[in-house]
């Protein structure tokens, strides 16, 4: 682990490593007032500083977390230039810190940020929010609300959750570990990439009031081999033969409800979309969106002798030239 990975929470709060709990609390209140987002609207640097201050205080204001943090710092120094290779297997005070690949992993577990099984099976990202009445169900975050830092407010957090198309379409129940706590979350049908699901009372704990914010799960759809999403529409691409494009045809197309028969109009062009109304994605307001079937003309790669002869005859008698207008093109 590089030296820049380790965060000095004492330096962030501007206190010594031997500071008392009262000194730490006073430093936190002073900095929280200074960098609170309502005092610095639109200032991204102040917002980032505010998050750092909250995280630092949450760790060093708790005696048990502070002890582990201090021991981790000692282990990090022993590990030297490489982490955890420089100190793998080192056990300090009953804690084996070599299990953590970097500082973020250690802090995420220490603060209960999906410390066990994670929604996406990997590293999580969190944003701390001071909430004044976040919306219920799906939706964005509420605006920052200012209160005295001494009184404190609940802190919301955010994490990503990966869903398959089937899980998102039909809805699914997921079980997560938040530190030592296991929760079940029901995700309703129709979630899409970017959808935020609110889990009440499962966010970060305000270290001053012990009030707990909400957890927002941000959905990411895993790629599907056939379907894609474009807005509220479910999209797929279907290959057709040159004769089907020229003469028209009836073809079978997969939908979430099974195969349906689709009429191809004569002269359909490659890239043209056919709309299957009500066969798409579940909508938040009820009902279903549409499924768009994009047509791709696929010429055969291997021709029988008879097929080749007929294609050659068609070419010999063909009168249509799709490039006739190109002779008029000039800069």
C-alpha positions, 0 to 999 in steps of 0.5 A: 500500500502506498503512503498516500493510501493511509489517511491520518485522521488526527491530522484531518481533525487538527488534533494530536494522537493523544488528544482527549475525546473532548478535544476531538469533539471540539475540533470536529464541531469547529471544522463541521461548521466551517465546511458544512455544504450549506455554508459552502453551496456548490463548493466541491472541495468543501463538500469533500472536506466535510466528508473527510471530517465526518469519517475521521470523527466517526473513527477516532471518537469511538474508543474501540475503532480508534484503537484498531485504527491506531494499530492499523497505522502501526502495521502500515508503517511496518509493512513499508513500501508494499502492503500487505506483502511487507507485513503479511501474517503480522498480528497486532493485539489480536488483529490480523491486518494483512487481510486488507488489501488497502486502507479503504478495505479496512475502513469500510469494514471498520465502519460497517460499509458492507463489511461482509457480502457486498451487493456487487461483490466488490469495492463500494463507494459511499457519499455522506449526505446530511438529510432533511427529508429524503424522498421515499422509494426511488429517487435522488438525494435530498438537499443538504440541510444545515443544523448545528454540528453539535446537535448532529444529523443522520448521515445517508450513504450510497452503494452500487448494486449489480442486477441481472436483466431478469432480476431487475425485470421481475424484481428480486430480494437480496440479502446483504451484510452491513458489518455484523448486521444482515438485511433483506432488501426487496427490489421491485420490478422495473429497476434500471441502471441509475435507479436509486432504492432507499433502505430506511435507517441503514445508513451511517451512524452519526457519532454524536447523536447515534442517529442513523441515516438511510442507505441508497442502493444505486442499480447497475444492470449487468449486460445481457446477451440479447437485450439492451435498454434505451430509456424506458424501451427494451431494445434488441437486434435481429438478423434477417436475410436479404430476401426477407428484407426485400420481399417481407416476411414473418419472423419470431422474436424473443420478448420477456413474455416469450417468442412473438411473431413479427411482420417484416414489411417489404423493403425494410432497411438494415438498422430500421426499428420495429416497435412492439408496444407493451412488450418492454420494461415495467414502468414505475407508473404501471404498465410496460414500455415498448420493445424495439426490434432493430433489423440487421440484414445478414448476407449468407456466408456459405452459398450452395451452388444453386443459391449462387446461381440465383444471386448471380441472375438477380445481379444480372437483371437488377435495376435498383442502384442504392448508390446512384446519388453518390455521383452528385456528392461534392465538397 
